Amino acid sequence: MFRKILIANRGEIAVRIIRACEELGIASVAVYSELDREAIHVKRADEAYLLGPGPASESYLRIEKLLDAIQRSGAEAVHPGYGFLAENAAFAAALEQRGITFIGPPSSAIEAMGSKTRARQLMARAGVPIVPGTTETIATIEQAREVIERSIGYPVAVKAAGGGGGKGFRVALSEDELGDAFEGAAREGEKFFSDPTVYLERYLPDPRHVEVQVLADKHGSVIHLGERDCSIQRRHQKLIEEAPAPAVDEQLRARIGQIATDAAKAVSYTGAGTIEGLLSGGEYFFLEMNTRVQVEHPVTELVTGVDIVKEGIRVASGEPLSISQADVQLRGHAI
């Protein structure tokens, strides 16, 4: 087990990780910007290091400043939390090169799942069901028109290859709307993710958005902790998370759980992660994978009794998962 962990984050998730460290007997190291000098995570950690000015671009997102804090503190591992650099493959790779443990998946898994088109290719090869559409990027509106006519049909979703969080997502209900949808998705992809490439999916007009929490260790064990329903959204941003999902029975739970663990195995995943998918007409389709602990992880913790953050720390240190799939029982309901 680690002796000291640096938490490369702030706010609620930093405090959550510090609590897990305290309970595991691990020293915690906080980092902070000038605006966060008096923040709770700074006061609660065993040590704290200033990164820089208030803007995240000058503090929490500066890899070289974090590497300096890691070196000065003597931390053996880094927990990225969520947001900031949590899904940054370059940050994970920089730690790997220095012999520092990244508490999360390998950089190769982050990179694979960071590109939606590459993720779709990998999942299709692994036999994981994906929403019908393209696995390659679409270069022009003309090409999009041909592909839709040949194999997808309308309505169609035009999505930024590097997108997420509802950004770079447009729907064309008919050919008349395709031009605006294509240009809008490409524009947002460039603006938010520095990647203007897009791909196409059949637009499922009234699906349930259901995600599955997975945990994987370095010994080949991958389990799921059931699902969360996050269908109630505004502008493709989740508002309410519910576990277990009302539309999922035991038989369907086993099926989508198997899909989720197959998806994690396909990229040699380790740690805590979430498979997002769409449930439509009794079928479950892979959408994407969040290669980090999610904001909403406590919803699953409440109904399973599993401490997801602690498990993530344990498996990063090389320990096997402390629970098996047979141990996972859902009790009660959490929103």
WOKA-V631249 format. One record per residue. RES is the residue in three letters. SS is DSSP state (~ for helix, > for strand, _ for the rest). Layout:
<<RES,SS> <RES,SS>>
This chain:
<<MET,_> <PHE,_> <ARG,_> <LYS,>> <ILE,>> <LEU,>> <ILE,>> <ALA,_> <ASN,_> <ARG,_> <GLY,~> <GLU,~> <ILE,~> <ALA,~> <VAL,~> <ARG,~> <ILE,~> <ILE,~> <ARG,~> <ALA,~> <CYS,~> <GLU,~> <GLU,~> <LEU,~> <GLY,_> <ILE,_> <ALA,>> <SER,>> <VAL,>> <ALA,>> <VAL,>> <TYR,>> <SER,>> <GLU,~> <LEU,~> <ASP,~> <ARG,_> <GLU,_> <ALA,_> <ILE,~> <HIS,~> <VAL,~> <LYS,~> <ARG,~> <ALA,_> <ASP,_> <GLU,>> <ALA,>> <TYR,>> <LEU,>> <LEU,>> <GLY,>> <PRO,_> <GLY,_> <PRO,_> <ALA,~> <SER,~> <GLU,~> <SER,_> <TYR,_> <LEU,_> <ARG,_> <ILE,~> <GLU,~> <LYS,~> <LEU,~> <LEU,~> <ASP,~> <ALA,~> <ILE,~> <GLN,~> <ARG,~> <SER,~> <GLY,_> <ALA,_> <GLU,_> <ALA,>> <VAL,>> <HIS,>> <PRO,_> <GLY,_> <TYR,_> <GLY,_> <PHE,_> <LEU,_> <ALA,_> <GLU,_> <ASN,_> <ALA,~> <ALA,~> <PHE,~> <ALA,~> <ALA,~> <ALA,~> <LEU,~> <GLU,~> <GLN,~> <ARG,_> <GLY,_> <ILE,_> <THR,>> <PHE,>> <ILE,_> <GLY,_> <PRO,_> <PRO,_> <SER,~> <SER,~> <ALA,~> <ILE,~> <GLU,~> <ALA,~> <MET,~> <GLY,~> <SER,_> <LYS,~> <THR,~> <ARG,~> <ALA,~> <ARG,~> <GLN,~> <LEU,~> <MET,~> <ALA,~> <ARG,~> <ALA,_> <GLY,_> <VAL,_> <PRO,_> <ILE,>> <VAL,_> <PRO,_> <GLY,>> <THR,_> <THR,_> <GLU,_> <THR,_> <ILE,>> <ALA,_> <THR,_> <ILE,~> <GLU,~> <GLN,~> <ALA,~> <ARG,~> <GLU,~> <VAL,~> <ILE,~> <GLU,~> <ARG,~> <SER,~> <ILE,~> <GLY,_> <TYR,_> <PRO,_> <VAL,>> <ALA,>> <VAL,>> <LYS,>> <ALA,>> <ALA,>> <GLY,>> <GLY,>> <GLY,>> <GLY,_> <GLY,_> <LYS,>> <GLY,>> <PHE,>> <ARG,>> <VAL,>> <ALA,>> <LEU,_> <SER,_> <GLU,~> <ASP,~> <GLU,~> <LEU,~> <GLY,~> <ASP,~> <ALA,~> <PHE,~> <GLU,~> <GLY,~> <ALA,~> <ALA,~> <ARG,~> <GLU,~> <GLY,~> <GLU,~> <LYS,~> <PHE,~> <PHE,~> <SER,_> <ASP,_> <PRO,_> <THR,_> <VAL,>> <TYR,>> <LEU,>> <GLU,>> <ARG,>> <TYR,_> <LEU,_> <PRO,_> <ASP,_> <PRO,_> <ARG,>> <HIS,>> <VAL,>> <GLU,>> <VAL,>> <GLN,>> <VAL,>> <LEU,>> <ALA,>> <ASP,_> <LYS,_> <HIS,_> <GLY,_> <SER,_> <VAL,>> <ILE,>> <HIS,>> <LEU,>> <GLY,>> <GLU,>> <ARG,>> <ASP,>> <CYS,_> <SER,_> <ILE,_> <GLN,>> <ARG,>> <ARG,_> <HIS,_> <GLN,>> <LYS,>> <LEU,_> <ILE,_> <GLU,_> <GLU,>> <ALA,>> <PRO,_> <ALA,_> <PRO,_> <ALA,_> <VAL,_> <ASP,_> <GLU,~> <GLN,~> <LEU,~> <ARG,~> <ALA,~> <ARG,~> <ILE,~> <GLY,~> <GLN,~> <ILE,~> <ALA,~> <THR,~> <ASP,~> <ALA,~> <ALA,~> <LYS,~> <ALA,~> <VAL,_> <SER,_> <TYR,_> <THR,_> <GLY,>> <ALA,>> <GLY,>> <THR,>> <ILE,>> <GLU,>> <GLY,>> <LEU,>> <LEU,>> <SER,>> <GLY,_> <GLY,_> <GLU,>> <TYR,>> <PHE,>> <PHE,>> <LEU,>> <GLU,>> <MET,>> <ASN,>> <THR,_> <ARG,_> <VAL,_> <GLN,_> <VAL,_> <GLU,_> <HIS,~> <PRO,~> <VAL,~> <THR,~> <GLU,~> <LEU,~> <VAL,~> <THR,~> <GLY,_> <VAL,_> <ASP,_> <ILE,~> <VAL,~> <LYS,~> <GLU,~> <GLY,~> <ILE,~> <ARG,~> <VAL,~> <ALA,~> <SER,_> <GLY,_> <GLU,_> <PRO,_> <LEU,_> <SER,_> <ILE,_> <SER,_> <GLN,~> <ALA,~> <ASP,~> <VAL,_> <GLN,_> <LEU,_> <ARG,_> <GLY,_> <HIS,_> <ALA,>> <ILE,_>>
